[in-house]
Amino acid sequence: SRSAVPRNRWKCPHCPHVQHNRRGPDLRRHIATHTKQQWVCCGVPLIDAKALGVPFVDGVLANGLGVTIWVFDGIVMVGGCRTTFSRRDAYGRHLKRETGRCWGDMGALYQPGNRGDHAAS
């Protein structure tokens, strides 16, 4: 007979995290951080960068940091660090914390979480 290893239903299946307060919604929200990347710090469309306040001049941010131009879901973007988030509020906190380094639009339709398809690009 196999000896059954007790399974902790409050442990994340992806990491050592255990939800000690035993709240299902909290554990599901934590698990989503591993599996659902709905918002991406992808910057803003290059064509809108100046109007949105990105200090972008000749491939270099005005503060001296190099900036990467990249294509996100078919759109040429600038001003993002490419960090992914499972929650819109976490993405918003990131944008506030990284003011002057990351630019973005939480409500933009290029964000997978705003389109309803929830597919990270």
C-alpha positions in Angstrom: 0.0 0.0 0.0 1.1 3.5 -0.7 1.7 5.8 2.2 -0.3 8.9 1.5 1.5 12.2 1.9 -1.0 14.7 3.4 -1.6 17.5 0.9 -2.0 21.0 2.3 -4.9 22.5 0.4 -3.7 26.0 1.4 -0.2 25.6 -0.2 0.4 27.1 -3.6 1.1 24.4 -6.2 3.7 26.6 -7.9 5.9 27.8 -5.0 6.4 27.3 -1.2 3.7 29.9 -0.3 1.1 28.7 2.2 -2.1 30.8 2.7 -2.1 30.9 6.4 -5.3 32.8 6.8 -7.2 30.0 4.9 -9.1 32.4 2.6 -9.8 30.8 -0.8 -10.0 34.1 -2.7 -6.5 35.1 -1.4 -5.0 31.8 -2.4 -6.6 31.9 -5.9 -5.3 35.5 -6.3 -1.8 34.3 -5.3 -1.9 31.4 -7.7 -3.0 33.7 -10.5 0.3 35.6 -10.1 2.0 32.4 -11.5 -0.4 31.6 -14.3 -2.4 34.6 -15.6 -0.3 37.5 -17.0 -3.0 39.9 -18.1 -1.2 43.2 -17.9 2.3 44.0 -19.2 4.5 47.0 -18.6 4.9 47.3 -22.3 5.2 51.1 -22.4 3.1 53.2 -24.8 2.8 53.3 -28.6 5.8 55.0 -30.0 3.5 57.3 -32.1 1.9 58.6 -28.8 5.1 58.7 -26.7 5.7 62.4 -26.8 2.1 63.3 -26.1 2.0 60.9 -23.2 5.1 62.5 -21.6 7.8 60.0 -22.4 11.0 62.0 -22.6 12.2 60.1 -25.7 14.8 61.7 -28.0 16.7 59.9 -30.7 16.5 56.5 -29.0 17.5 57.7 -25.5 15.4 58.7 -22.6 16.0 62.4 -21.7 17.2 61.2 -18.2 20.1 59.4 -19.9 18.8 55.8 -19.8 18.7 53.9 -23.0 15.2 52.9 -24.1 14.2 49.8 -26.0 11.8 50.1 -28.9 9.9 46.8 -29.3 6.8 45.4 -30.8 4.0 44.3 -28.5 1.0 42.6 -30.1 1.8 44.3 -33.4 2.3 47.8 -32.0 5.6 49.5 -31.8 6.1 50.5 -28.1 8.5 52.4 -26.0 8.9 53.1 -22.3 8.1 49.8 -20.6 10.2 47.2 -18.7 8.2 44.2 -19.9 7.3 43.0 -16.4 4.0 41.1 -16.4 1.2 41.2 -13.8 -1.8 39.1 -13.1 -3.7 42.0 -11.5 -4.6 45.4 -12.8 -4.0 47.0 -9.4 -0.5 45.6 -9.2 0.3 47.0 -12.7 -1.0 50.4 -11.5 1.2 50.3 -8.4 4.2 49.4 -10.6 3.5 52.4 -12.9 3.3 54.7 -9.9 6.4 53.3 -8.2 8.4 53.4 -11.5 7.4 57.0 -12.5 10.0 58.4 -14.8 11.2 54.9 -15.8 8.1 53.1 -17.0 5.1 54.5 -18.8 1.9 52.8 -19.6 -1.9 53.0 -19.8 -3.9 50.7 -17.5 -7.0 51.1 -19.6 -5.4 50.6 -23.0 -6.9 47.9 -25.3 -3.4 46.6 -26.1 -3.4 45.3 -22.5 -4.6 41.6 -22.7 -6.5 42.0 -19.4 -8.6 44.8 -20.9 -9.5 42.9 -24.0 -11.1 40.0 -22.2 -9.0 37.4 -24.0 -6.5 37.2 -21.1 -3.7 36.0 -23.4 -0.3 37.5 -22.7 1.6 38.5 -25.8 
